[in-house]
């Protein structure tokens, strides 16, 4: 099983999710650790090669976890946030891209 590596404040942001969304994020990240596909994901090629976004819907709203697995033998969680509009905010995309650059 691949370890999870949280960059920046991604873990704190994930811990701020409402309980049900946080649990769902944990289940989906566990699937990724095992080499399985999350239930709801899409590629985020605008951030970088191999970057994906897990989508989580909850009564409190829409939440996202951006991660990458192509580097070494770990799952790097770049960013976790609540999505408030249809389109992902540029600030969230830029933050994930900056964290991806930190990995190399």
C-alpha distances in whole Angstrom, upper triangle without the diagonal:
4,6,9,13,16,19,22,23,20,19,23,23,21,22,25,25,26,25,24,23,20,19,19,17,14,14,14,11,9,10,9,5,5,8,11,14,15,18,21,20,22,22,23,25,28,25,23,22,18,19,18,20,19,22,23,26,27,31,31,30,28,25,22,19,19,16,15,12,14,15,13,9,9,10,13,15,19,21,21,25,27,29,33,34,34,33,30,32,32,31,28,27,29,27,24,25,26,23,21,24,23,20,22
4,7,9,13,16,19,20,18,17,20,21,19,20,24,23,25,24,24,22,20,19,18,16,14,14,13,10,9,10,8,5,7,8,11,14,15,18,20,19,20,20,21,22,25,22,20,19,16,16,16,18,17,21,22,25,27,30,30,29,26,23,20,17,16,13,12,9,11,11,10,6,5,6,10,12,16,18,19,23,25,27,31,32,32,30,27,29,29,28,25,24,26,23,20,22,23,19,18,20,19,16,18
4,6,10,13,16,17,15,14,17,19,16,18,21,21,24,22,23,21,18,18,18,15,13,14,14,10,9,12,10,7,10,11,14,16,16,20,21,19,21,21,21,23,25,22,21,20,17,17,17,18,17,21,21,25,26,29,29,28,25,22,20,16,16,12,12,10,13,12,11,8,5,6,9,11,14,16,17,21,24,26,30,31,31,30,27,28,28,27,24,23,24,22,19,21,21,17,17,19,18,15,18
4,6,10,13,14,11,10,14,15,13,14,18,18,20,20,20,18,15,15,16,12,11,13,12,8,9,11,9,7,11,12,14,15,15,18,19,17,19,19,19,21,22,19,19,19,16,15,15,15,15,18,18,22,23,26,25,25,22,19,16,12,12,10,10,10,13,12,12,10,6,5,6,7,11,13,13,17,20,22,26,28,28,27,23,25,25,23,20,20,21,18,16,18,18,15,14,17,16,14,17
4,6,10,11,9,9,13,14,13,15,17,18,21,21,22,19,16,18,18,14,13,16,15,11,12,15,12,11,14,15,17,18,17,21,21,19,20,19,19,20,21,18,17,18,16,14,15,16,16,19,20,23,24,28,26,25,23,19,16,13,12,10,10,10,13,11,11,10,7,6,5,6,9,11,13,16,20,22,26,27,28,26,23,23,23,21,18,19,19,16,14,16,15,12,12,14,12,11,14
4,7,8,6,6,9,10,10,12,14,15,19,19,20,17,15,16,17,13,13,16,15,11,14,16,14,13,17,18,19,19,18,21,20,18,19,19,18,20,20,17,17,18,16,14,15,14,15,18,18,21,22,25,23,23,20,17,14,11,10,9,11,12,15,13,14,14,10,8,6,5,7,8,10,13,17,19,22,25,25,24,20,20,20,18,15,16,16,13,11,14,14,10,11,14,12,11,15
4,6,6,8,10,11,12,14,15,17,20,21,23,20,17,19,20,16,16,19,18,15,17,19,17,16,20,20,22,21,20,23,22,20,20,19,17,19,19,15,16,17,16,14,15,15,16,19,20,23,24,27,25,24,21,18,15,12,11,10,11,13,15,13,15,15,12,11,7,6,6,7,10,13,17,19,22,24,25,23,19,19,18,16,14,14,14,10,9,11,10,7,9,11,9,9,13
4,6,8,9,10,12,13,14,16,20,21,23,20,18,21,21,18,18,21,20,17,20,22,20,20,23,24,25,24,23,25,24,22,22,21,19,21,20,16,17,20,19,16,17,17,18,20,21,24,24,27,24,23,21,18,16,13,13,13,14,17,19,17,19,19,16,14,11,9,8,8,10,13,16,19,21,23,25,23,19,18,17,14,13,14,13,9,10,12,10,7,11,12,10,11,15
4,6,5,6,9,10,11,13,17,18,20,17,15,18,19,16,16,20,19,17,19,22,20,20,24,24,25,24,22,24,23,21,22,22,20,22,21,18,20,22,21,18,18,17,17,19,19,21,22,24,21,21,19,16,14,12,13,13,16,18,21,20,21,21,18,15,12,10,9,8,9,10,14,17,19,22,23,22,18,17,17,14,12,15,14,11,11,14,13,10,13,15,14,15,18
4,6,5,6,9,10,11,15,16,18,15,12,15,16,12,13,16,15,13,16,18,16,17,20,21,21,20,18,20,19,18,19,19,17,20,19,16,17,20,18,15,15,13,14,15,16,18,19,22,19,18,16,13,11,9,9,10,13,16,18,18,19,19,15,13,10,7,6,5,5,8,12,14,17,20,21,20,16,16,17,14,11,13,14,10,10,13,13,10,12,15,14,14,18
4,5,5,6,9,10,14,14,16,14,11,13,14,11,11,15,15,12,14,17,16,16,19,21,21,21,18,21,20,19,21,21,20,23,22,19,21,22,20,17,17,15,15,16,16,19,19,21,19,19,17,14,13,10,12,12,15,17,20,19,20,19,15,13,11,8,9,8,8,10,13,17,19,22,24,23,19,19,20,18,15,17,18,14,13,17,16,13,15,18,16,16,20
4,5,5,6,9,12,13,16,14,11,14,16,13,13,17,17,15,18,21,20,19,23,24,24,24,21,23,22,21,23,23,22,25,24,21,23,25,23,20,20,18,17,18,17,19,19,21,18,18,17,14,14,12,14,15,18,20,23,22,24,23,19,17,14,11,12,10,9,10,13,16,19,22,24,23,20,19,20,17,15,18,18,15,15,18,18,15,18,20,18,19,23
4,5,5,7,11,12,14,12,10,13,14,12,13,16,16,15,17,20,19,19,23,24,24,22,19,21,20,19,20,21,19,22,22,19,21,23,22,18,17,15,14,15,14,16,16,18,15,15,14,11,10,10,12,14,17,20,23,22,24,23,20,17,14,11,11,8,6,6,9,12,15,18,20,19,16,16,17,15,12,15,16,13,13,17,16,14,17,20,18,19,23
4,5,5,9,10,12,9,6,10,11,8,9,13,13,11,14,16,16,17,20,21,20,19,16,18,17,17,19,20,19,22,22,19,21,23,21,18,16,14,12,13,12,14,14,16,14,14,13,9,9,8,11,12,16,18,21,21,23,22,18,15,13,10,11,8,6,7,9,13,16,18,20,20,17,17,19,17,14,16,18,15,14,18,18,16,18,21,20,20,23
4,5,8,8,11,10,7,10,12,10,10,14,15,14,16,18,18,18,21,23,23,22,19,20,20,20,22,23,23,26,26,23,25,27,24,21,20,17,16,16,14,16,15,17,14,15,15,12,13,12,15,16,19,21,25,24,25,24,20,17,16,13,14,12,9,10,12,15,18,21,23,23,20,20,22,20,17,20,21,18,17,21,21,19,21,24,22,22,26
4,6,8,11,10,8,11,13,12,13,16,17,16,18,21,21,22,24,26,25,24,21,21,20,21,23,24,23,26,26,23,26,28,26,22,21,18,16,16,14,15,14,15,12,13,13,11,12,12,15,17,21,23,27,27,28,27,23,20,19,15,15,12,9,9,10,13,15,19,21,21,19,18,21,18,16,19,20,18,18,21,21,19,22,25,24,24,28
4,6,8,6,5,9,10,9,11,14,14,14,17,19,19,20,23,24,23,21,18,18,17,18,20,22,21,25,25,23,25,27,25,21,19,16,14,13,10,11,10,12,9,10,10,8,10,11,14,17,20,22,26,26,28,27,23,20,18,15,16,12,9,8,8,11,13,17,19,19,17,18,20,19,16,19,21,18,18,22,22,20,22,25,25,25,28
4,6,5,6,9,10,11,12,14,15,16,18,20,21,22,24,26,24,23,19,19,18,20,22,25,24,28,28,26,28,30,28,24,22,18,16,14,11,11,9,9,7,9,11,10,13,14,17,20,23,25,29,30,31,29,26,23,22,18,19,16,12,11,10,13,15,18,20,21,19,20,23,22,19,22,24,22,21,25,26,24,26,29,28,29,32
4,6,5,6,9,10,10,12,14,15,16,19,20,21,23,25,23,22,19,18,18,20,23,26,26,29,30,28,30,31,28,25,23,19,17,16,12,12,10,11,10,12,13,12,14,15,19,20,24,25,29,30,31,29,25,22,22,19,20,18,14,14,13,16,18,21,23,24,22,23,26,25,22,24,27,24,23,27,28,26,27,30,30,29,33
4,5,5,6,9,10,11,12,14,15,17,19,20,21,23,21,20,16,15,16,18,21,24,24,28,29,27,29,30,27,24,21,18,15,13,10,10,7,9,9,11,12,11,13,14,18,20,23,25,28,29,30,28,25,22,22,19,21,18,15,14,13,16,18,20,21,23,22,23,26,25,22,24,27,25,24,27,29,26,27,31,30,30,33
4,5,5,6,9,10,10,12,14,15,17,18,20,21,19,18,14,14,13,15,18,20,21,25,25,24,25,26,24,21,18,15,11,10,7,7,6,9,8,9,9,7,10,11,15,16,20,22,25,26,28,26,23,19,19,16,17,15,11,11,10,12,15,17,18,20,18,20,23,22,18,20,23,21,20,24,25,23,24,28,27,27,30
4,5,5,6,9,10,10,12,14,15,16,19,20,19,18,14,15,15,16,19,21,21,25,25,23,25,26,23,20,18,15,12,12,9,11,10,12,11,12,12,9,10,10,14,15,19,20,24,25,26,24,20,17,17,14,16,14,10,11,11,14,17,20,21,21,19,21,23,22,18,21,23,20,19,23,24,21,22,26,25,25,28
4,5,5,6,9,10,11,13,14,15,17,19,17,17,13,14,15,16,20,22,23,26,27,25,27,27,24,22,19,16,13,13,10,12,11,13,13,14,14,12,13,12,16,17,20,21,24,25,26,24,20,18,18,16,18,16,13,14,14,17,20,22,23,24,22,24,26,25,22,23,26,23,22,25,26,24,25,28,27,26,30
4,5,5,6,9,10,11,13,14,16,17,15,14,10,10,11,13,16,19,20,24,25,23,25,25,22,19,16,14,10,10,7,9,9,12,13,13,12,10,11,11,14,15,18,19,23,24,25,23,20,17,18,15,17,16,13,14,14,15,18,21,21,22,20,22,25,24,20,22,25,23,21,24,26,23,24,27,27,26,29
4,5,5,6,8,10,11,12,14,15,14,13,9,10,11,12,15,17,17,21,22,20,21,22,19,16,13,11,8,9,7,10,11,14,14,13,11,9,8,7,11,12,15,16,20,21,22,20,17,13,14,11,14,12,9,11,12,14,17,19,20,20,18,20,22,21,17,19,21,19,17,20,22,19,20,24,23,22,25
4,5,5,6,9,10,10,12,14,13,13,11,12,13,14,17,19,20,23,25,22,23,23,20,18,15,14,11,12,11,14,14,17,17,17,15,12,12,10,13,13,15,16,20,20,21,19,15,13,14,12,15,14,12,14,15,18,21,23,23,24,21,23,25,24,20,21,24,21,19,22,23,20,21,24,24,22,25
4,6,5,6,9,10,11,13,11,11,9,10,12,13,17,19,20,24,25,24,24,24,20,18,16,14,11,12,11,13,14,17,18,18,16,14,13,12,15,14,16,16,20,21,22,19,16,14,16,14,17,17,14,17,17,19,22,24,24,25,22,25,27,26,22,23,26,24,21,24,26,23,23,27,26,24,27
4,5,5,6,9,10,11,9,8,5,7,9,10,13,15,17,20,22,20,21,20,17,15,12,11,8,9,9,12,14,18,18,17,15,12,11,10,12,11,13,14,17,19,20,18,15,12,14,12,15,15,13,15,16,17,21,22,22,22,20,22,24,24,20,20,23,21,19,21,23,21,20,24,24,22,25
4,5,5,6,9,10,9,9,7,10,11,11,14,15,16,19,21,19,19,19,15,14,11,11,9,11,11,15,16,20,20,19,16,13,12,9,10,9,11,11,15,16,17,14,11,8,10,9,12,13,12,15,16,18,22,23,23,23,20,22,24,23,19,19,22,20,17,19,21,18,17,21,21,19,22
4,5,5,6,9,9,10,9,11,14,14,17,18,20,22,24,22,22,21,18,17,15,14,12,14,14,17,19,22,22,22,19,17,15,13,14,12,14,13,16,17,17,14,12,10,12,12,16,16,15,18,20,22,25,27,26,26,24,26,27,27,23,23,25,23,20,23,24,21,20,24,23,21,24
4,5,5,6,5,6,6,9,11,12,15,16,18,21,24,22,21,20,16,16,13,14,11,14,14,17,19,23,23,22,20,17,15,13,14,13,13,12,15,17,18,15,13,11,14,14,17,18,17,19,21,22,26,27,26,26,24,26,28,27,23,23,26,24,21,23,25,22,21,25,25,22,24
4,5,5,5,6,6,10,12,11,13,14,16,18,21,19,18,16,13,12,11,11,10,13,14,18,20,24,24,23,20,17,15,12,12,10,10,8,12,14,14,12,10,7,10,11,14,15,15,18,20,21,25,26,25,24,22,24,25,25,21,21,23,21,18,20,22,19,18,21,21,19,21
4,5,7,9,10,14,15,15,17,17,18,21,23,21,20,18,15,14,13,15,13,17,17,21,23,26,26,25,22,19,17,14,14,11,11,9,12,13,13,10,8,7,10,11,15,16,17,20,22,24,27,29,28,27,25,27,27,27,23,23,25,23,19,21,23,19,18,21,21,18,20
4,6,9,10,13,16,16,18,18,21,22,25,23,22,20,17,17,16,17,15,18,19,22,24,28,28,27,24,22,20,17,17,14,14,11,14,15,15,11,11,10,14,15,18,20,20,23,25,26,30,31,30,29,27,30,30,30,26,26,28,26,23,24,26,23,21,25,24,21,23
4,7,9,13,15,14,16,16,18,20,23,21,19,17,14,15,13,15,14,17,19,22,25,28,29,27,24,22,19,16,16,13,12,9,11,14,13,11,11,10,13,15,18,20,20,23,25,26,29,30,29,28,26,28,29,29,25,24,26,25,22,23,25,22,20,23,23,20,22
4,7,9,12,12,14,15,18,20,23,22,20,18,14,15,13,14,13,15,17,20,22,26,26,25,22,20,18,16,16,14,13,11,14,16,17,14,14,12,15,16,19,20,20,22,24,24,28,28,27,26,25,27,28,29,25,24,27,26,22,24,26,23,21,25,25,23,24
4,6,8,8,10,12,15,17,20,19,18,17,13,13,10,11,10,12,14,17,20,23,24,22,19,17,15,14,14,12,12,11,14,17,18,16,15,13,15,15,17,18,18,20,21,21,25,25,23,23,21,24,26,26,23,22,24,24,20,22,25,22,20,24,25,22,24
4,6,6,10,12,14,17,20,19,19,18,14,13,10,9,7,9,10,13,16,20,20,19,16,14,12,11,12,11,13,13,16,18,20,18,16,13,15,14,16,16,15,17,18,18,21,22,21,21,19,22,24,24,20,20,23,22,19,21,24,21,20,24,25,23,24
4,7,10,13,16,19,21,21,21,20,17,16,12,11,8,8,9,11,14,18,19,17,14,14,13,13,14,14,16,16,19,22,23,22,20,16,18,17,19,18,17,18,18,18,21,21,20,20,19,23,25,25,22,21,25,24,21,23,26,24,23,27,28,26,28
4,7,11,13,16,18,18,19,19,16,14,10,8,6,5,7,10,13,16,17,15,12,11,10,11,12,13,15,16,19,22,24,22,20,17,18,16,17,16,15,16,15,15,18,18,16,16,16,19,21,22,19,18,22,22,19,21,24,22,21,25,26,25,27
4,7,9,13,15,15,15,15,12,10,7,5,4,6,9,12,15,19,19,16,13,12,9,9,9,10,12,13,16,19,21,20,18,15,15,14,15,14,14,15,15,14,17,17,15,15,14,17,19,20,16,16,19,19,16,18,21,20,18,22,23,22,23
4,6,9,12,12,13,12,10,9,6,5,7,8,12,14,18,21,21,18,14,13,11,11,10,11,12,14,15,18,21,21,19,16,16,15,15,15,15,15,16,15,18,17,14,13,12,16,17,19,15,14,17,18,15,16,19,19,17,20,22,21,22
4,6,9,9,9,9,7,6,4,6,9,11,15,18,21,24,24,21,17,16,12,12,9,10,10,12,13,16,19,19,18,15,15,14,14,14,15,17,18,16,19,18,16,14,13,16,16,18,15,13,16,16,13,13,17,17,14,17,20,18,19
4,5,6,7,8,8,5,5,6,10,12,16,18,22,25,24,21,17,15,12,11,8,9,10,12,13,15,19,20,18,15,14,13,12,12,14,15,16,15,18,17,15,13,11,13,13,14,12,9,12,13,10,10,14,14,12,15,17,17,17
4,5,5,6,7,6,8,10,14,16,19,22,25,28,28,24,21,19,15,15,11,12,11,13,13,15,19,20,19,17,16,15,14,15,17,18,20,18,21,20,18,15,13,15,14,16,14,11,13,14,12,10,14,15,12,14,17,16,16
4,6,8,10,9,10,11,15,17,20,23,26,28,27,24,20,19,16,15,12,13,13,16,16,17,21,23,21,19,17,16,14,14,17,17,19,17,19,18,16,13,11,13,11,13,12,8,10,12,10,9,12,14,12,13,17,17,16
4,7,9,7,9,10,14,16,19,22,25,28,26,23,20,18,14,13,10,10,10,13,13,14,18,20,18,16,13,13,10,11,14,15,18,17,19,19,18,14,12,12,11,12,10,7,8,9,7,5,9,10,8,10,13,13,13
4,6,6,9,12,15,18,21,24,27,30,29,26,22,20,16,15,11,10,9,11,10,12,15,17,16,15,13,13,11,13,16,18,21,20,23,22,21,18,15,16,14,15,14,10,11,12,9,7,10,11,8,9,12,12,11
4,6,9,12,16,18,22,25,28,32,31,28,24,22,18,16,12,11,8,10,8,10,14,16,15,14,13,14,13,16,18,21,23,22,25,24,23,20,18,19,18,19,17,14,15,16,12,11,14,13,10,11,14,13,12
4,6,10,13,16,19,23,26,29,29,26,22,20,16,14,11,9,6,7,6,9,12,13,13,11,11,12,12,15,17,19,22,21,24,24,22,20,18,20,19,20,17,14,16,16,13,12,15,14,11,13,15,13,13
4,7,10,13,17,20,23,26,25,23,19,16,13,11,7,6,5,7,8,10,14,15,13,10,9,10,9,11,13,16,18,17,21,21,19,17,14,16,16,16,13,11,13,13,9,9,13,11,9,12,14,13,13
4,7,10,13,16,20,23,22,20,16,14,10,8,6,6,6,9,10,13,16,16,14,11,11,10,10,11,12,14,16,15,19,19,17,15,13,16,16,17,13,12,14,14,11,12,15,14,12,15,17,16,17
4,6,10,13,16,19,19,16,12,10,6,6,4,6,9,12,14,16,19,19,16,12,12,10,10,9,9,11,12,12,15,15,14,13,11,13,14,15,12,11,14,14,10,12,16,14,13,17,18,17,19
4,7,10,13,17,16,14,11,8,6,5,6,8,11,13,16,18,20,19,17,13,13,11,12,11,9,11,12,12,15,16,15,14,12,15,17,18,14,14,17,16,13,16,19,17,16,20,21,20,22
4,7,10,14,13,11,7,6,5,7,9,12,14,17,19,22,24,23,20,16,16,14,14,12,10,10,10,9,13,13,12,13,11,15,17,18,14,15,18,18,15,18,21,19,19,23,24,23,25
4,7,10,10,8,6,5,6,8,11,14,17,19,22,24,26,25,22,18,18,15,16,14,11,10,9,10,13,14,14,15,14,16,19,19,16,17,20,19,17,21,23,21,22,25,26,25,28
4,7,8,6,5,6,9,12,15,17,21,23,26,28,30,28,25,22,22,19,19,17,13,12,10,10,12,13,13,15,15,17,21,21,18,19,23,22,20,23,26,25,25,28,29,29,31
4,5,5,6,8,11,14,17,20,23,25,28,30,32,30,27,24,23,20,21,18,15,13,10,11,13,15,15,18,17,19,23,22,20,22,25,24,22,26,28,26,27,31,31,31,33
4,5,8,11,14,17,20,23,27,29,32,34,36,34,31,27,27,23,24,21,17,15,12,13,13,15,16,19,19,21,24,24,22,24,27,26,25,29,30,29,30,34,34,34,37
4,7,9,13,16,19,22,26,28,31,33,35,33,30,26,25,22,22,19,15,13,9,11,11,14,15,18,17,18,22,21,19,22,25,23,23,26,28,27,28,31,32,32,35
4,7,10,14,17,20,24,26,29,31,33,32,29,25,24,20,20,17,14,11,7,8,8,10,12,14,14,15,19,19,17,19,22,21,21,24,26,25,26,29,30,30,33
4,7,11,13,17,20,23,26,27,30,29,26,22,21,18,17,14,11,9,6,5,7,9,10,12,11,13,17,17,14,16,19,18,18,21,23,22,23,26,27,27,30
4,7,10,13,17,20,23,24,26,26,22,18,17,14,14,11,8,6,4,5,9,11,12,12,11,13,16,15,12,14,17,16,15,18,20,19,20,23,24,24,26
4,6,10,13,16,19,20,23,22,19,15,14,11,11,8,6,5,6,7,10,12,12,12,9,12,14,14,10,11,15,13,12,15,17,16,16,20,20,20,23
4,6,10,13,16,17,19,19,15,12,10,7,8,6,4,7,9,10,14,15,16,15,12,13,15,14,11,11,14,12,10,13,15,13,14,17,18,17,20
4,7,11,13,14,17,17,14,10,9,6,6,5,6,9,11,12,16,16,16,14,11,13,14,13,9,9,12,10,7,10,12,11,10,14,15,14,16
4,7,10,11,13,13,10,7,5,4,5,7,9,12,15,16,19,20,20,18,15,16,17,16,13,12,14,12,8,10,13,10,9,13,13,12,14
4,6,7,10,11,9,6,5,7,7,10,13,16,19,19,23,23,22,20,17,19,18,18,15,13,15,14,10,11,13,11,8,12,12,10,12
4,6,8,7,6,5,6,9,11,14,16,19,22,22,26,26,26,24,21,23,22,22,19,17,19,17,14,14,16,14,11,14,14,11,13
4,7,8,8,8,9,12,13,16,18,22,25,25,28,29,27,25,22,24,23,23,20,18,19,19,15,14,16,14,11,13,14,11,11
4,6,7,8,8,12,12,16,19,22,25,26,30,30,29,27,24,25,24,23,21,19,19,18,15,14,15,13,10,11,12,8,9
4,6,9,10,13,15,19,21,25,28,29,32,33,33,30,27,28,27,27,24,22,23,21,18,18,18,16,13,14,14,10,11
4,7,9,13,15,19,21,24,27,29,32,33,33,31,28,29,29,28,25,24,24,22,19,20,20,17,15,17,16,13,14
4,6,9,12,15,17,21,24,25,29,30,30,28,25,26,26,25,22,21,22,20,16,17,18,15,13,16,15,11,13
4,6,9,12,14,17,20,22,25,27,26,25,22,23,23,22,19,18,19,17,14,15,16,13,12,15,14,11,14
4,6,9,11,15,19,20,24,25,25,23,19,20,20,19,16,15,16,14,11,12,13,9,9,12,11,9,12
4,6,8,11,15,16,20,22,22,20,17,18,18,16,13,13,14,12,9,12,12,9,9,13,12,11,14
4,7,10,14,15,19,20,20,18,14,15,15,13,10,10,11,8,5,8,9,6,7,10,10,10,13
4,7,10,12,15,17,18,16,12,12,13,11,8,9,10,7,6,9,10,8,10,13,13,13,16
4,7,9,13,15,16,15,12,12,14,12,9,11,13,10,9,13,14,12,14,17,17,17,20
4,6,9,12,14,13,10,10,13,11,8,11,13,11,11,14,15,14,16,19,19,20,23
4,6,9,11,12,10,10,13,12,10,13,15,14,14,17,19,18,20,23,23,24,26
4,6,8,8,7,8,12,12,9,12,15,14,14,17,19,19,20,23,24,25,27
4,7,8,8,9,12,13,11,14,16,16,17,20,21,22,23,26,27,28,30
4,5,7,8,11,13,12,13,16,17,17,20,22,22,23,26,27,28,30
4,7,9,12,14,13,14,17,18,18,20,22,23,23,26,28,29,30
4,6,9,11,11,11,14,15,15,16,19,20,20,23,25,26,27
4,6,8,7,7,10,12,11,13,16,17,17,19,21,22,24
4,5,5,7,9,10,11,13,14,16,17,19,21,22,24
4,5,5,6,8,10,10,12,14,15,16,19,20,21
4,6,5,6,9,10,10,12,14,15,17,19,20
4,5,5,6,9,10,11,12,14,16,17,19
4,5,5,6,9,10,11,12,15,16,17
4,5,5,6,9,10,11,13,15,16
4,5,5,6,9,10,11,13,15
4,5,5,6,9,10,11,13
4,5,5,6,9,10,11
4,5,5,7,9,10
4,5,5,7,9
4,5,5,7
4,5,5
4,5
4
